[in-house]
Amino acid sequence: MSTQSALLKVMSDAARKAARGLNRDFGELSELQVSRKAPADFVSAADLRAEQTLFEALEKARPGYSFLGEERGMIDGTDKTHTWIVDPLDGTTNFLHAIPHFAINIALQREGVTVAAVTYNPITNELFWAEKGKGCFVNDKRLRVAGRKHLDESVLGTGIPFLGHGQHARFLKELHQISQRVAGVRRFGSAALDLAYVAAGRLDGFWERDLKPWDTAAGLLMIHEAGGKVTNADGGDDVLGTGSVCAANLDLHPLLLEKLQAAG
């Protein structure tokens, strides 16, 4: 069934409310690109406003839940069993350059286990959502991971380390191992949407390192609920703690992991 639970409705409503501000700011940002103003400062303000909107909406709906946000960090609530994990604007660099590919990311953990997830692209109006044990959807359509079984027919997503982040040399070794064996590698600039795209079967797999919990918590649940497999880049279960991700369907996952490990 594609009918959202009360919990998912709370999360979806919060995402859409924050999206209204981002859409307005995105339109203004397009004008800033041809001016001499400072768009980076503008985006930082947009990011903070979106997180404040999410915080207020989620706190009103579920008082006392803890909150881990990209901008404000950890806020302990009176309810220690529940924690929102929120990225108000995943794909900030895309947003900064007026590229319409970014997302609002919300996950809920209950006693350390992610039980619900929402990833929303305000530009395309695509709302990806999942609840533990109940499947993964985009808007009202049920999602399954792609069924391809061989790397040479697969298109994978990744993230490229940028200035001051990650290990470029290691990434280039991984890219060398993988790119010559697949149909294509894509770098879209939003890990949240990349993971949602794996759940939707648009990407056959995804790998990246040096990610934060607010980048990945929602997408990990979506891929699991869509029938895929997610580990860290070393094959372990701890993705949020290590910050690395290797995700694909059950056939491709071991093949992708093997190439990552061959890169050393």
BALOBA-1460 file (C-alpha; in Angstrom, 3 decimals):
// residues 264
<rec num="1" residu="m" x="0.000" y="0.000" z="0.000"/>
<rec num="2" residu="s" x="1.280" y="3.490" z="-0.848"/>
<rec num="3" residu="t" x="-0.696" y="5.231" z="1.902"/>
<rec num="4" residu="q" x="1.655" y="6.939" z="4.317"/>
<rec num="5" residu="s" x="1.474" y="6.315" z="8.055"/>
<rec num="6" residu="a" x="0.950" y="9.207" z="10.453"/>
<rec num="7" residu="l" x="4.703" y="9.278" z="11.070"/>
<rec num="8" residu="l" x="5.572" y="9.472" z="7.369"/>
<rec num="9" residu="k" x="2.979" y="12.183" z="6.891"/>
<rec num="10" residu="v" x="4.633" y="14.259" z="9.615"/>
<rec num="11" residu="m" x="8.009" y="13.875" z="7.898"/>
<rec num="12" residu="s" x="6.649" y="14.553" z="4.418"/>
<rec num="13" residu="d" x="4.742" y="17.632" z="5.540"/>
<rec num="14" residu="a" x="7.861" y="18.997" z="7.235"/>
<rec num="15" residu="a" x="9.930" y="18.427" z="4.084"/>
<rec num="16" residu="r" x="7.368" y="20.152" z="1.873"/>
<rec num="17" residu="k" x="7.141" y="23.090" z="4.264"/>
<rec num="18" residu="a" x="10.923" y="23.571" z="4.211"/>
<rec num="19" residu="a" x="10.890" y="23.119" z="0.436"/>
<rec num="20" residu="r" x="8.711" y="26.178" z="-0.053"/>
<rec num="21" residu="g" x="11.486" y="28.366" z="1.316"/>
<rec num="22" residu="l" x="14.190" y="26.595" z="-0.675"/>
<rec num="23" residu="n" x="12.230" y="26.957" z="-3.900"/>
<rec num="24" residu="r" x="11.831" y="30.678" z="-3.270"/>
<rec num="25" residu="d" x="15.523" y="31.049" z="-2.429"/>
<rec num="26" residu="f" x="16.541" y="28.971" z="-5.440"/>
<rec num="27" residu="g" x="14.666" y="31.339" z="-7.735"/>
<rec num="28" residu="e" x="16.400" y="34.329" z="-6.189"/>
<rec num="29" residu="l" x="19.765" y="32.577" z="-6.350"/>
<rec num="30" residu="s" x="19.445" y="32.204" z="-10.121"/>
<rec num="31" residu="e" x="19.406" y="35.997" z="-10.290"/>
<rec num="32" residu="l" x="22.382" y="36.286" z="-7.925"/>
<rec num="33" residu="q" x="24.559" y="34.265" z="-10.299"/>
<rec num="34" residu="v" x="24.786" y="37.239" z="-12.663"/>
<rec num="35" residu="s" x="25.340" y="39.805" z="-9.926"/>
<rec num="36" residu="r" x="28.330" y="40.759" z="-7.790"/>
<rec num="37" residu="k" x="26.659" y="39.693" z="-4.553"/>
<rec num="38" residu="a" x="27.929" y="36.778" z="-2.471"/>
<rec num="39" residu="p" x="25.809" y="33.728" z="-3.337"/>
<rec num="40" residu="a" x="27.649" y="31.490" z="-0.848"/>
<rec num="41" residu="d" x="26.398" y="33.630" z="2.045"/>
<rec num="42" residu="f" x="22.915" y="33.549" z="0.563"/>
<rec num="43" residu="v" x="22.950" y="29.743" z="0.422"/>
<rec num="44" residu="s" x="24.194" y="29.443" z="4.006"/>
<rec num="45" residu="a" x="21.234" y="31.520" z="5.118"/>
<rec num="46" residu="a" x="18.837" y="29.416" z="3.014"/>
<rec num="47" residu="d" x="20.285" y="26.253" z="4.563"/>
<rec num="48" residu="l" x="19.819" y="27.577" z="8.098"/>
<rec num="49" residu="r" x="16.263" y="28.728" z="7.417"/>
<rec num="50" residu="a" x="15.330" y="25.319" z="6.009"/>
<rec num="51" residu="e" x="16.757" y="23.495" z="9.024"/>
<rec num="52" residu="q" x="14.913" y="25.827" z="11.407"/>
<rec num="53" residu="t" x="11.656" y="25.114" z="9.571"/>
<rec num="54" residu="l" x="12.263" y="21.366" z="9.816"/>
<rec num="55" residu="f" x="13.230" y="21.544" z="13.473"/>
<rec num="56" residu="e" x="10.099" y="23.509" z="14.406"/>
<rec num="57" residu="a" x="7.745" y="21.304" z="12.387"/>
<rec num="58" residu="l" x="9.178" y="18.028" z="13.691"/>
<rec num="59" residu="e" x="9.339" y="19.272" z="17.290"/>
<rec num="60" residu="k" x="5.716" y="20.382" z="17.150"/>
<rec num="61" residu="a" x="4.573" y="17.015" z="15.785"/>
<rec num="62" residu="r" x="6.764" y="14.850" z="18.034"/>
<rec num="63" residu="p" x="7.735" y="16.864" z="21.139"/>
<rec num="64" residu="g" x="10.862" y="15.737" z="22.946"/>
<rec num="65" residu="y" x="12.524" y="13.783" z="20.145"/>
<rec num="66" residu="s" x="16.274" y="14.384" z="19.836"/>
<rec num="67" residu="f" x="17.510" y="16.149" z="16.715"/>
<rec num="68" residu="l" x="20.770" y="15.705" z="14.771"/>
<rec num="69" residu="g" x="21.075" y="18.316" z="12.042"/>
<rec num="70" residu="e" x="23.888" y="19.245" z="9.695"/>
<rec num="71" residu="e" x="23.825" y="22.880" z="10.759"/>
<rec num="72" residu="r" x="23.069" y="22.789" z="14.494"/>
<rec num="73" residu="g" x="24.543" y="19.421" z="15.439"/>
<rec num="74" residu="m" x="23.040" y="17.246" z="18.168"/>
<rec num="75" residu="i" x="20.183" y="18.517" z="20.328"/>
<rec num="76" residu="d" x="19.220" y="16.057" z="23.044"/>
<rec num="77" residu="g" x="15.506" y="15.755" z="23.679"/>
<rec num="78" residu="t" x="13.600" y="14.410" z="26.633"/>
<rec num="79" residu="d" x="12.786" y="11.273" z="24.613"/>
<rec num="80" residu="k" x="16.138" y="9.467" z="24.394"/>
<rec num="81" residu="t" x="14.766" y="6.630" z="22.262"/>
<rec num="82" residu="h" x="14.004" y="8.739" z="19.164"/>
<rec num="83" residu="t" x="16.323" y="10.917" z="17.075"/>
<rec num="84" residu="w" x="15.632" y="12.853" z="13.900"/>
<rec num="85" residu="i" x="18.606" y="12.912" z="11.499"/>
<rec num="86" residu="v" x="18.212" y="15.850" z="9.147"/>
<rec num="87" residu="d" x="20.003" y="17.447" z="6.217"/>
<rec num="88" residu="p" x="18.026" y="20.534" z="5.163"/>
<rec num="89" residu="l" x="19.905" y="20.902" z="1.874"/>
<rec num="90" residu="d" x="21.882" y="17.986" z="0.462"/>
<rec num="91" residu="g" x="23.553" y="19.127" z="-2.728"/>
<rec num="92" residu="t" x="24.523" y="22.577" z="-1.494"/>
<rec num="93" residu="t" x="27.045" y="23.144" z="-4.284"/>
<rec num="94" residu="n" x="24.389" y="22.357" z="-6.890"/>
<rec num="95" residu="f" x="22.053" y="24.804" z="-5.172"/>
<rec num="96" residu="l" x="24.814" y="27.423" z="-5.056"/>
<rec num="97" residu="h" x="25.276" y="27.166" z="-8.817"/>
<rec num="98" residu="a" x="21.534" y="27.120" z="-9.568"/>
<rec num="99" residu="i" x="21.663" y="23.463" z="-10.645"/>
<rec num="100" residu="p" x="18.205" y="21.973" z="-9.901"/>
<rec num="101" residu="h" x="19.368" y="18.779" z="-8.200"/>
<rec num="102" residu="f" x="19.274" y="18.847" z="-4.397"/>
<rec num="103" residu="a" x="17.189" y="17.369" z="-1.614"/>
<rec num="104" residu="i" x="15.818" y="17.632" z="1.889"/>
<rec num="105" residu="n" x="16.717" y="14.517" z="3.868"/>
<rec num="106" residu="i" x="14.941" y="13.306" z="7.027"/>
<rec num="107" residu="a" x="15.409" y="10.012" z="8.866"/>
<rec num="108" residu="l" x="14.046" y="8.853" z="12.212"/>
<rec num="109" residu="q" x="15.973" y="6.488" z="14.443"/>
<rec num="110" residu="r" x="14.264" y="4.526" z="17.187"/>
<rec num="111" residu="e" x="16.709" y="3.088" z="19.720"/>
<rec num="112" residu="g" x="19.507" y="3.458" z="17.177"/>
<rec num="113" residu="v" x="17.648" y="1.816" z="14.273"/>
<rec num="114" residu="t" x="16.379" y="3.866" z="11.321"/>
<rec num="115" residu="v" x="12.640" y="3.225" z="11.036"/>
<rec num="116" residu="a" x="11.436" y="5.922" z="8.629"/>
<rec num="117" residu="a" x="12.937" y="8.036" z="5.869"/>
<rec num="118" residu="v" x="12.069" y="10.869" z="3.500"/>
<rec num="119" residu="t" x="14.154" y="12.371" z="0.688"/>
<rec num="120" residu="y" x="12.484" y="15.205" z="-1.196"/>
<rec num="121" residu="n" x="13.630" y="17.000" z="-4.351"/>
<rec num="122" residu="p" x="11.643" y="20.263" z="-4.381"/>
<rec num="123" residu="i" x="12.403" y="20.976" z="-8.041"/>
<rec num="124" residu="t" x="11.068" y="17.694" z="-9.454"/>
<rec num="125" residu="n" x="8.485" y="17.298" z="-6.670"/>
<rec num="126" residu="e" x="9.676" y="13.719" z="-6.143"/>
<rec num="127" residu="l" x="9.168" y="12.504" z="-2.594"/>
<rec num="128" residu="f" x="11.049" y="9.276" z="-1.846"/>
<rec num="129" residu="w" x="9.938" y="7.618" z="1.373"/>
<rec num="130" residu="a" x="10.222" y="4.373" z="3.281"/>
<rec num="131" residu="e" x="9.215" y="2.845" z="6.569"/>
<rec num="132" residu="k" x="10.888" y="-0.180" z="8.098"/>
<rec num="133" residu="g" x="9.132" y="-3.354" z="6.983"/>
<rec num="134" residu="k" x="6.658" y="-1.510" z="4.756"/>
<rec num="135" residu="g" x="8.536" y="-0.889" z="1.510"/>
<rec num="136" residu="c" x="9.941" y="2.085" z="-0.375"/>
<rec num="137" residu="f" x="8.060" y="4.522" z="-2.607"/>
<rec num="138" residu="v" x="8.423" y="7.624" z="-4.739"/>
<rec num="139" residu="n" x="5.240" y="9.650" z="-4.403"/>
<rec num="140" residu="d" x="2.650" y="6.819" z="-4.705"/>
<rec num="141" residu="k" x="4.751" y="4.349" z="-6.732"/>
<rec num="142" residu="r" x="6.363" y="1.290" z="-5.134"/>
<rec num="143" residu="l" x="10.118" y="1.033" z="-5.780"/>
<rec num="144" residu="r" x="12.472" y="-1.895" z="-6.338"/>
<rec num="145" residu="v" x="16.194" y="-1.883" z="-7.021"/>
<rec num="146" residu="a" x="17.311" y="-2.620" z="-10.583"/>
<rec num="147" residu="g" x="17.651" y="-6.249" z="-11.631"/>
<rec num="148" residu="r" x="20.922" y="-6.136" z="-13.585"/>
<rec num="149" residu="k" x="23.393" y="-8.837" z="-12.679"/>
<rec num="150" residu="h" x="26.621" y="-7.787" z="-14.431"/>
<rec num="151" residu="l" x="28.856" y="-4.773" z="-13.942"/>
<rec num="152" residu="d" x="29.362" y="-4.242" z="-17.663"/>
<rec num="153" residu="e" x="25.681" y="-3.351" z="-18.096"/>
<rec num="154" residu="s" x="25.451" y="-1.201" z="-14.980"/>
<rec num="155" residu="v" x="25.488" y="2.535" z="-14.323"/>
<rec num="156" residu="l" x="26.853" y="3.493" z="-10.913"/>
<rec num="157" residu="g" x="26.779" y="6.684" z="-8.894"/>
<rec num="158" residu="t" x="29.576" y="8.081" z="-6.769"/>
<rec num="159" residu="g" x="30.870" y="11.242" z="-5.157"/>
<rec num="160" residu="i" x="34.204" y="12.851" z="-5.973"/>
<rec num="161" residu="p" x="36.224" y="14.280" z="-3.062"/>
<rec num="162" residu="f" x="36.325" y="18.056" z="-3.281"/>
<rec num="163" residu="l" x="38.569" y="20.760" z="-1.877"/>
<rec num="164" residu="g" x="39.555" y="19.955" z="1.692"/>
<rec num="165" residu="h" x="37.530" y="16.735" z="1.873"/>
<rec num="166" residu="g" x="38.367" y="13.082" z="1.354"/>
<rec num="167" residu="q" x="41.294" y="11.254" z="-0.175"/>
<rec num="168" residu="h" x="41.648" y="12.000" z="-3.854"/>
<rec num="169" residu="a" x="44.304" y="9.356" z="-4.506"/>
<rec num="170" residu="r" x="42.176" y="6.557" z="-3.065"/>
<rec num="171" residu="f" x="39.137" y="7.708" z="-5.029"/>
<rec num="172" residu="l" x="41.095" y="7.702" z="-8.288"/>
<rec num="173" residu="k" x="42.241" y="4.123" z="-7.613"/>
<rec num="174" residu="e" x="38.641" y="3.069" z="-6.988"/>
<rec num="175" residu="l" x="37.440" y="4.876" z="-10.097"/>
<rec num="176" residu="h" x="40.131" y="3.151" z="-12.157"/>
<rec num="177" residu="q" x="39.041" y="-0.262" z="-10.879"/>
<rec num="178" residu="i" x="35.357" y="0.378" z="-11.508"/>
<rec num="179" residu="s" x="34.983" y="2.730" z="-14.498"/>
<rec num="180" residu="q" x="36.642" y="0.389" z="-16.998"/>
<rec num="181" residu="r" x="34.233" y="-2.407" z="-16.036"/>
<rec num="182" residu="v" x="30.852" y="-0.641" z="-16.079"/>
<rec num="183" residu="a" x="28.580" y="1.024" z="-18.617"/>
<rec num="184" residu="g" x="28.944" y="4.380" z="-16.876"/>
<rec num="185" residu="v" x="29.706" y="6.291" z="-13.691"/>
<rec num="186" residu="r" x="27.656" y="9.322" z="-12.692"/>
<rec num="187" residu="r" x="28.467" y="12.104" z="-10.208"/>
<rec num="188" residu="f" x="25.270" y="14.087" z="-9.550"/>
<rec num="189" residu="g" x="26.304" y="15.966" z="-6.417"/>
<rec num="190" residu="s" x="23.731" y="14.762" z="-3.875"/>
<rec num="191" residu="a" x="24.413" y="11.527" z="-2.010"/>
<rec num="192" residu="a" x="20.854" y="11.575" z="-0.658"/>
<rec num="193" residu="l" x="19.372" y="11.502" z="-4.157"/>
<rec num="194" residu="d" x="21.985" y="9.007" z="-5.377"/>
<rec num="195" residu="l" x="20.868" y="6.534" z="-2.709"/>
<rec num="196" residu="a" x="17.210" y="7.191" z="-3.505"/>
<rec num="197" residu="y" x="18.016" y="6.558" z="-7.178"/>
<rec num="198" residu="v" x="19.531" y="3.171" z="-6.289"/>
<rec num="199" residu="a" x="16.308" y="2.304" z="-4.457"/>
<rec num="200" residu="a" x="14.354" y="3.426" z="-7.538"/>
<rec num="201" residu="g" x="16.472" y="1.351" z="-9.936"/>
<rec num="202" residu="r" x="17.732" y="4.438" z="-11.761"/>
<rec num="203" residu="l" x="21.274" y="3.737" z="-10.610"/>
<rec num="204" residu="d" x="22.436" y="0.138" z="-10.325"/>
<rec num="205" residu="g" x="24.765" y="0.930" z="-7.450"/>
<rec num="206" residu="f" x="26.566" y="3.638" z="-5.523"/>
<rec num="207" residu="w" x="29.764" y="4.068" z="-3.555"/>
<rec num="208" residu="e" x="31.299" y="6.970" z="-1.670"/>
<rec num="209" residu="r" x="33.427" y="7.720" z="1.373"/>
<rec num="210" residu="d" x="33.575" y="10.530" z="3.930"/>
<rec num="211" residu="l" x="29.814" y="10.951" z="4.229"/>
<rec num="212" residu="k" x="27.853" y="12.054" z="7.302"/>
<rec num="213" residu="p" x="24.844" y="10.333" z="8.921"/>
<rec num="214" residu="w" x="22.465" y="13.017" z="7.610"/>
<rec num="215" residu="d" x="23.645" y="12.229" z="4.060"/>
<rec num="216" residu="t" x="22.965" y="8.512" z="4.275"/>
<rec num="217" residu="a" x="20.551" y="7.475" z="7.049"/>
<rec num="218" residu="a" x="17.413" y="7.924" z="4.942"/>
<rec num="219" residu="g" x="18.811" y="6.323" z="1.791"/>
<rec num="220" residu="l" x="20.088" y="3.223" z="3.562"/>
<rec num="221" residu="l" x="16.596" y="2.351" z="4.748"/>
<rec num="222" residu="m" x="15.148" y="3.046" z="1.290"/>
<rec num="223" residu="i" x="17.568" y="0.695" z="-0.450"/>
<rec num="224" residu="h" x="16.952" y="-2.033" z="2.119"/>
<rec num="225" residu="e" x="13.185" y="-1.670" z="1.745"/>
<rec num="226" residu="a" x="13.554" y="-1.731" z="-2.063"/>
<rec num="227" residu="g" x="15.356" y="-5.086" z="-1.906"/>
<rec num="228" residu="g" x="18.958" y="-3.921" z="-2.155"/>
<rec num="229" residu="k" x="22.020" y="-4.346" z="0.007"/>
<rec num="230" residu="v" x="24.112" y="-1.697" z="1.734"/>
<rec num="231" residu="t" x="27.393" y="-2.043" z="3.601"/>
<rec num="232" residu="n" x="30.303" y="0.246" z="4.183"/>
<rec num="233" residu="a" x="33.119" y="0.246" z="1.610"/>
<rec num="234" residu="d" x="34.920" y="-2.507" z="3.541"/>
<rec num="235" residu="g" x="31.886" y="-4.790" z="3.598"/>
<rec num="236" residu="g" x="30.912" y="-4.104" z="7.215"/>
<rec num="237" residu="d" x="27.524" y="-3.181" z="8.610"/>
<rec num="238" residu="d" x="28.535" y="0.146" z="10.167"/>
<rec num="239" residu="v" x="27.797" y="2.722" z="7.475"/>
<rec num="240" residu="l" x="26.838" y="5.735" z="9.594"/>
<rec num="241" residu="g" x="29.891" y="5.371" z="11.826"/>
<rec num="242" residu="t" x="32.462" y="4.858" z="9.077"/>
<rec num="243" residu="g" x="30.964" y="7.308" z="6.583"/>
<rec num="244" residu="s" x="31.521" y="4.994" z="3.629"/>
<rec num="245" residu="v" x="28.837" y="3.343" z="1.501"/>
<rec num="246" residu="c" x="28.658" y="0.497" z="-0.990"/>
<rec num="247" residu="a" x="25.101" y="-0.065" z="-2.244"/>
<rec num="248" residu="a" x="23.584" y="-2.159" z="-5.028"/>
<rec num="249" residu="n" x="21.235" y="-5.078" z="-5.625"/>
<rec num="250" residu="l" x="22.106" y="-8.490" z="-4.206"/>
<rec num="251" residu="d" x="23.905" y="-9.616" z="-7.390"/>
<rec num="252" residu="l" x="25.977" y="-6.501" z="-8.011"/>
<rec num="253" residu="h" x="26.893" y="-5.658" z="-4.438"/>
<rec num="254" residu="p" x="29.633" y="-8.300" z="-4.026"/>
<rec num="255" residu="l" x="31.054" y="-7.415" z="-7.460"/>
<rec num="256" residu="l" x="31.240" y="-3.713" z="-6.611"/>
<rec num="257" residu="l" x="32.693" y="-4.438" z="-3.186"/>
<rec num="258" residu="e" x="35.344" y="-6.649" z="-4.755"/>
<rec num="259" residu="k" x="36.521" y="-3.801" z="-6.997"/>
<rec num="260" residu="l" x="36.631" y="-1.362" z="-4.104"/>
<rec num="261" residu="q" x="38.764" y="-3.767" z="-2.114"/>
<rec num="262" residu="a" x="41.040" y="-4.369" z="-5.107"/>
<rec num="263" residu="a" x="41.731" y="-0.624" z="-5.187"/>
<rec num="264" residu="g" x="43.338" y="-0.958" z="-1.757"/>
